[in-house]
Amino acid sequence: METQVKKANKLDSTSLIGQMMTASFADIKRQAAEGKQVVWANGLPVYVLARAADMPVLHCEGLVAGLAAKRLEKPFQDAAEAFGFLPDACSYARSFIGAARITMGDYHLDPSMNQDLLLMPKPALYVNSAGGCGTGRPWGEAMATLFNIPVYHFEPRFLWNESDLKDSVADFVRQEQEFIALLEKITGRPYDWNRLKEMLVEVKRTVTLRNEAMKLCQHIPSPASFFDWATNIAAVAHLIGLPGTGDLLQKTREEVEQRIAQGIGAMPNEKYRLYWDGILTWGKIGVLANKFAALDACVVAGAYTHLVWWPRPEMIDPEKPLESIAYNCCDIMLLRSYEHRIKVLADFCREYSIDGLVVSETQTCRAFNSHAFMIMDGLARRLGIPAVTIGGDSCDIRFYSDAQVDTRLQALLETIEARRKVRQV
Amino acid sequence: MPKSNIKEVMNKFREVVDKPYEKLRQWKKANEKKMAGCSPMHFPEELIHAAGMLPVVLQETDETITTGFSYIYPFFCGITRNLIDVGVKGQLSFLDGLVYADICVQNRTAASILRQNLPSVYVDVAQLPSSFTRKGVMEDTIKELDRIKANLEKLAGRNIDDTSLKQSIAAYNKNRSLLRRLHNLCQKNPRLLPYRDMQVIVQSSMLMPKEEHTQLLEKLLAEMEGMKPASVKGSRLFLSGHLCQSPKADILDLIEGVGGIIVDDDLYTGYRYYAIDVEMNGSPIEALAKRHLEKSLPVPTRTGLPMRWEKYLVDRVKASKAQGIVVLMVKFCEPHLFYYPFIKEALTKASIPHIMVETEHEVVSLEGVRTRLQAFMEMLK
């Protein structure tokens, strides 16, 4: 008898993301060919400021994640390693420094490779806004040195206390003003504030719809999974501020609502609801989604998808664009103290009816791994939720092992099952 | 001072460096004085000193990491793992305060974990600007130093006025100038001290009361400056890297053992620590801010400095007439990881031979390193 393999029931609307990303890269290249000055950026979406100045923006992590999901990132990493990078360095950064070397003609791609896909337009400016991750600093400096271009480093403050947010936002606004002056200098044009305001209307619509749709996943069974939302990050990161993102999220929200009405889950048979801490191994996104489906487990939420990108949509006021962006770049999980994080996560686990925690080690990212064990311990103490770590990395597939992931997930689910039995007794 | 006194002075330095936290705990008990630790690299110890407390720059110890692995992954750098480990084991609880200066995400993680796990210790992080080209960085630096100063005053139970801060700066400048004198002496007369001893001298300066260290250093210099140059054979080397923590003595011995004559360095527990004084004119807080912003040696943890690290290194290597450079890279040190390719490229362009040696908290087999270093020395001949 043929065995039916259970697979993740991906959101249909998510497939549109790939098309939008491809179109966006093609558009950036077209605009560069027409003589527009391109911006390369990492981290948080403060680069929307450059987009409003009519500068096409290439978001490094967005591009590399997209390529890694298709397993096309290796030439970038080879180029970085040929330059002297060691695999311990952040694989997002390492990959994009490789991309820079290729763009500069310092590393030659094998002629059999898709040159069009891997060759980027040269930037006129680099923006580092790696909120809370110090790696952004040397990364930005490396880019500026390679291309001999200016770099702007945004430095949001770490929020040790709740009361620090106001000062941090004011400080960030000051940086945005300085950045806008730099944009005016580079473009030779006065800044287009009206365009920024219009863009923020679309941003607010997009991120609000996304957050609402994600919140609908508190429903059991969850209509979408962490892997859908991970793919969907592109809409609020690389594509943010571009036309069409609001409509895309409208479709996503409708699809999620429709699934709830029809009782359709993201996993064919949801028995366990999990939370994902850390970044995911992009090259294994499909494999992981199906692996969880096969185990009747649904990862319903995660820090990377839910608590980093535009976490304060209610603070977006297009009439106060700088403050709007500042709140959404300063009040992110990575900049928050442990006390704050554990409180938010505990509430999150209750709201989403979480049974267990999957902590992705993300070997080359220290920022997302900073408090992993304390979070595991803290949630176990507060809510009695078991946790497991799994190896991997954002873009360096060499750190991932299927066998290890299988064994650890099995252990997690057995622990959850044992706890359920104890509760029944 | 008879030669045997060099040994005696060195033993005093070594005593505190070998088991720093044990020795400091004893010192605190004996002296009944408050003590505040600070992270390496960017925090001005003078502020703690001016509050009448003993400033201590946190050091990596040789202790095997055990409990710490329940708090941190193995792919964080050695000093981060080690400090979290000794902290959660209670070995830092004797400190009254602990002030970090934002260096990198790993260092900030250590601060956060220690803050949670050292409830009796005041733990703070000085968020000093790291991008030096931004507008208002001087004002921001002064504001942050003032905030930390106020907190240290509360901890110490006394005010830090300009006079006491200037006195502390003067005490630190004096110690730095003596360390530079020793550095210059060892440059002219290499192997006067094994390089591991030079490290011990600098590390002990980070741990002992400054005035006591200065006194011992003066004694040591008086003796050493009268010594005849030693006859040495080998290749002149420049040591670079190892931010935050001292290289293990085994590695330094190995470099000298295969015929390396270390004539200069830019290590944190070396030239970087004592290269630059704080100005004595004007407001002392402003002077500390200036040292941070305008007078830093090129460093990968800060941006917008007038010169990049690789360019600085090429100039320094040429000036020291070193034949080659050993880049000591702490495994998982991201700021260094991002600069190494540029350093490699610049050294190659300048025809300066170099070798990169990766180091770890847990000393791995040195045989492989020995072979690589031997081959490098052969190349230099």
Interface residues (C-beta under 8 A of the other chain):
Chain A: A80 F83 G84 F85 L86 D88 A89 C90 A93 I97 G132 C133 G134 T135 R137 P138 W139 G140 E141 A142 T145 V151 H153 E155 R157 F158 W160 D171 R174 Q175 E178 S337 Y338 E361 Q363 T364 R366 A367 N369 S370 H371 A372 F373 M374 D377
Chain B: S70 Y71 I72 Y73 F75 F76 D102 I103 C104 V105 Q106 N107 R108 T109 S112 I113 R115 Q116 V125 Q127 P129 S130 S131 R134 K135 G136 D140 P300 T301 R302 T303 G304 R308 K331 F332 E334 P335 L337 F338 Y339 Y340 P341 F342 K344 E345 E358
